[in-house]
Amino acid sequence: MELGEQISRSGNCDSNSKGDCFVSIELKQSGGVNFELESKVKVFYGKSIEKLCRSILAFFSIENVVIAIKDNGALPYVIAARIEVAVKQLITSEKEFLFDFIPENLYESNQDRFRFSRLYLPGNTPYMMLNAGLHKPNGIILDLEDAVAITKKNEARYIVRNALRTQNFYGAERMVRINQGELGIEDLAFIVPHNVHVILVPKCESATDIHRVEEEISRIKKRKDLMQDIFLMPIIESALGVENAFEIASASRNIVAMAIGLEDYTADLGVQRTNTGTESLYARMRVVNACRAVRIQAIDSVFSDVGDMEALVENVKRSKSLGFQGMGCIHPRQISVVHENFAPNWNEIERAKKIVNAFHEAEKNGLAVVSVGTKMVDPPVVKQQLKVLELAISLGILSKDWRSEYVG
């Protein structure tokens, strides 16, 4: 442990920082630990906050210090993250103050799960993470990239790390969007060991971008003796990325989906993004085609006007018609609209029922070939139609006993 600067600061304390806190630490030569707390809940939680602070300081072997906290309703994992950042501005230490995983956060994901919606949450704004899973997005993205100011990116890493361990995701797929380039490679140490399901790789322009991320993930998993799968979702956000879409999509077997980011893409083209999406049609179709070619999910961009639900409905319908299988959300109110309009319609359900029923009949009769009418149906098509029915059942559109009703 080496001494550095004598005063450090971390966190936020303005009027918009509810659920957060601001920490300042001053190292002293003597005097022990002097604790100062400013909080509206000091009467109720002051002692537990002080106990947490003292345990963190002891963990890092800091004995003489003045620590002051301005609390605005921060949860323990947020306070701990802010203190650890401030401590590491003063000393050099490889140690990490980690909370135990809550049992609710120990579930796994899989390649084929539905990804209709993914809700973006700024990685340095902890109150927005509270109960986000109750809105039932398919995935929750803790964002370290565009949603975090450059001066706050290191602090955000600790918040995201702690949130992955202690913030209930309510079954949503656990995602993190890392930064570009070397900063993103450094982000991985804070998320790979903490049961992240999907890592979003922004502004991908070649397979090399994916290979660099995968190599670092492999190093961390080996060092930490981790076995769980960690999936990848590249985001295409430039003209070069669009032209290399197939190369990127096929860069790794761990890629489960590929998304397009239209705000940056249209900026790269030098055009305005519109609701009709004419200016991005070529790019979106390139991404969809690349994804279908390698059998991964194509995910559309976010819709940025959170107040226009009618335009969102039209955008989702258009997205689905192009072959996308999901899109990003920047506000919880968008989630139900996205789910309802990406859900299979009745014609799609009836087609799926015919194909799956024909598959069962062929299997029962010992036939290896499935036919519907005059058309032969390949096994991948049957698998896709099974997923349509599975989704319809999970959304309550179709009965679990549909086949007995259908055959009967």
N, C-alpha and C positions, 0 to 999 in steps of 0.2 A: 504494500500500500504506500503510495507516494502522495505527499501533500501538493496541492495545486493552488488555485486562487482561494482566497479566504472567505469570500461571500458568493453565494449562488442563489438563483431564482428559477422557479418553474411553475407552470400552470397559468390560469386565467382568473381575473378577479373583477372584470367589468360587469355591467348590468345584464349582459347577454350570456353570462357564464354560469347559469344555474346548473346544478349537478356537478360543479367543478370546484376547484380551490386554487389558491395561490400560496406557494411555499417559498420562504426565504430561509437560508441557513448561513450562519456565520460561525466559522471555526474559531475557538479560543484556545489559549494555552492552559487554562485551568478553569475551575468553577463548575464542572459537571454539565449536566443538560438543563438548560433553561427553556421552558416551553411556554409559548404564548399562542393563545387561540382567540380568534374573533369569529363568532358563529352565532346565528339565530337559534341554533339547537344546542348551544353549549350546555345548558342546564340538563338536557336529556342525554347527550352523547359526548360531552366534553371529556369525561374520564376514559371512555373507550377509544376516542381519537388519540388522547395522550398516550395511552397504553400502546396503541399501534405504532405511533411515532417512536416511542422509546425502544420498542422491539426492533424496528428497522435500523435505528442508529446503532443499537447493540450488535445487530447482525453484521453491520459494516465496521464494527470496532471503533465507532466514533464516541468519545467519552466527554469531550468538552466542547459545547456548542450552544448557540442561541438559535432556536428554531421557531419561526413565527408562521402561523397558518391563518389565512383568511378563507373561511369555508362558506360555500354557497350551496350546501346540501349534497356534498360529494359522498359517494359510496366509499367503503374502505379500499376497494381495489383502485379507485381513482386517486385517493389520498396517497396510497402506497406508491403508485406510479410517479406521482409528482415529487414525492420525497426522494425516490430512488434516482430520478433524473438530477435533482439538485445535488444529491450526495456525489454522484459521479462526475459532476462538474468540479468537485473539490478534491476527489481522490481517484486513483486508478485502481479499479477492482474488476475482476472477471466474475464475481459472485452475482447471483440474481435473487432478489427477494420474491419468491413465487408463492401464490396461494394454491391450495389444493384444488384440483378440478372438482367442480360440483358434479354429482352423478348425472345430471341432465345433459351434460356436455360431452359425454363419452361415446356417443353414437357415431356410426360410420356413414359414409355415403357410397354411391355406386355410379358407374359410368352412365347408366341408362335412365336415371331418375328424371322426372319432369323438371324443366327449367323455364316455365312460362314467365315467371317474374323473378327479378333480383333487385332488392332494395338497397340503394346506395346510402351509406351513413358515413359522415366525415369522421375520420379516425381520431381527431383531436377534440371532438365535441361529445363527451360521454353521455350527456343527458339524452341525446337522440337515440342512444343504444337501448335505453330503458324500455322494456316491453315491446320492442320493435317486432319481435316474433309473434306477438299476439295478433298482428295484422295478417298473418298467414302468407307471407311471401314464400316462394319456393326456395329462395336463397337470400341471405343477408350479406352484403358486401361492406366490410370495414375498409374504408378507403384511405390509403396513405399517399395517394398521388394528388390529383387536381383539387380535391376538397381540403387540402392541408397547406397552409402557408409554408414557404420554404424555411422560415425561421423556426417553425414548430414541428418539423418533420421528425426530428429525433424524439421529442416528447411524445408524439403520436404513436411511435413504435411501442412505447411502454404501456400506453393506454390500451392499444389493440392487443398486445400480448396478454395483459391481465384480463381483458374482456373475454378473450377466447377461453380462459380458464374458469371465469366466475360469473359471466353474464349469461343468463338463460336465453338460448336461441329458439326455444320452443319447437325443436325439430327441423328448423330451416337449415338448408345447406350452408355451411360455414365458409364464407369466402373472404379473401383479402385481395384488394388491388394494390400491388406494389408500385414503386416508382420506376422511372425509366433508368436504363443503364446501370452504372455502378451503384448508385443509390438504391436501386431495386435489389441488387445482389446483396447489399448489406441488410436490407429489410428482412431477408429470408431467415436470418438467425433468430428473429423475434417472433416468427410465426410457424415455421416448419415443426418445431418440437411441441406445438400446443394444439394438436388435433385440428389443423386447418384442413378443409376438404378440397377447396379449389383455390388456386392462385391465379388471379387475373394479371396478364402480362400486357401492359399498355403500349400503344404505338409500335406494334410489331411491324417490322419491314422485311425480315428474312428469317430463315430457319435458324440462323446463328443466334438470334435473340432468344429463341426457345432453348437451344442447346446450352447456352451459358446459364440460364436459370436452372435447367435440369441438372447440370453438373454440380452446381452449388447445393441443390436440394439433396443430391446423392451423398455429397460430402457430409452434410449436416446429419442426415439419417444414419450414416455409418458411424459418425462420431457419437451420436446419442443413442445408438442401437435401436432405431425406430423401424417398424415393419409396415405400418399402415400405408395405403395408397394415398398419394397426393396428386390430384388432377390439375390440369392446366386449361385456361381459357385465354388464348391470345385475343387482343383487340386490334382490329385493323382501323387505322386512323389517318392514313395518308395515301396519296396516289401510288407511291411505290409499294406500300403494303398491299393495296388492291391488286396490283399486277403480280405480286408474289403470293397471292392468297392460297393457291394450292400447295406451294412449297411449304408455307407456314403450317397449314392445316395438317399436312402429312409429316411434320417434323418429329412427332413423338407419339407413341401409343398411349401416353397419359393425357393427351389432349382429348377432352370430352365435348368441347364446344368451341366455337369461334364467334366473336362478336364484331360488329362494326360500330365505330364511334363517329357519328355524322357531324358533330360540331367541329371537331378538328379536321375531318376529311374535307368538308366544304370550305373551311378556312384555307386548307392547303390548295384547293382548286381556285380560290379567290372568288367564290360565288356565295350567294346567300342561301341558307337552308330554308326550304318552304314546307308547308304542310303536305302538299301533294307529292313531294319527294322526286320530282322529275329530274332534278340536277344530280341525284345520287342513285338513279335507277341502275345504271351500268355497274357501279361499285357494289350495290347490294346484291345484284344477280351474280356477280363474280364470287362474292363471299358465299352465297347460298349454294352455288354450283360446286365450289371447292369443298364445302362441308359435306354435301351429299355424295361427292365422289369418294370421300374417305370415311363415310358413315359416321359423322359426328353431327352435333346439333348446331344449327345456324341461329344466332341470337341477334336481334335487331337493336338499334340504338335507343337511348332514352328519348322520351317526348318531353320537351322542356317547359311547355306551357301547362303548369299544374292546375290552372283554373278553367281550362277549356276541355271539359269531359267529352263533349260531342266530337270535337276534333280528335281527341284521343281514341274514341271508338272507331272512327274512320281510319285512323292511322294503324290501329291494331288489325283491323280487317284487311287493309291493304298489305300489311306486313305478312299476315298469314297466307294471303293469296300468292305472295312471291315465294313462299316456301320457308319462311322463318318459323322457328319453334319457340320463340320467347323474345322478351325485350327487357330493357332496364327500366326501373322506376326510381324517381327522385322524390316521391312523396307517397305516404301510405295510401292516400285516397285513390291512387292510380292502380293499386294491386287488383282489386275486385274487377275493375273494368278490363284489365289485361287478361285475367283468368277467364272471365265470361266470354270474351271474344276470341280467345285462342282455343277455347274448349271445342270439342268436335260437335258439329251440327248433326241433325237427325239423318241426313243423307249419308254422311260419313259413318255414322254408327251402324246404319242398315247395311252398308257395303261391308264393313268390318264383320258384322254378324254372319253374313253370307259366306265370306272367305273362311272365317274361323270354324264355322259349322261344317263347311266342306272339308276342311282339314281333319276335323274329328271323325267325320264319316269315312274319309279315305283311310285314316289310321285304323279305325275299327275293322275295315274290310281288308287290311293288310296291304294297302296300296301306298307306294312311295311318291306318287304324283297327285297333286291337288289340282282340280279343275273347277272353275266356276263358269257355268254356261259353256261357251266354246273356248274359253281362255284357260291356259295353264298358269298356275300361280307358284312362284318360287318360294322357298322357305323364308328368305328375308322379308318377303311381303307379308307372309302369315305372321311373322314375329312383329312386324310393324302394326298390323291390324289388331293383334292381341294387346298391344300397348294402347291403341285407341280405345278399346273396350275397357281396359284397366283404368284408364283416365276417366272415362264416362262413369264407371262405377264409383270411383273415388270422389267424383264431383256430385254424385247423387242423381245423375241423369239416367242411369241404367241400373236395373236390378242385378244383384249378384247371381240370381237364378235365371238370368236372361235366356240361357240355352234350353232349359226345360220348358220355359214358356214359349220359346221360339220354335222348338221341335214339336211341342204339343199343339 
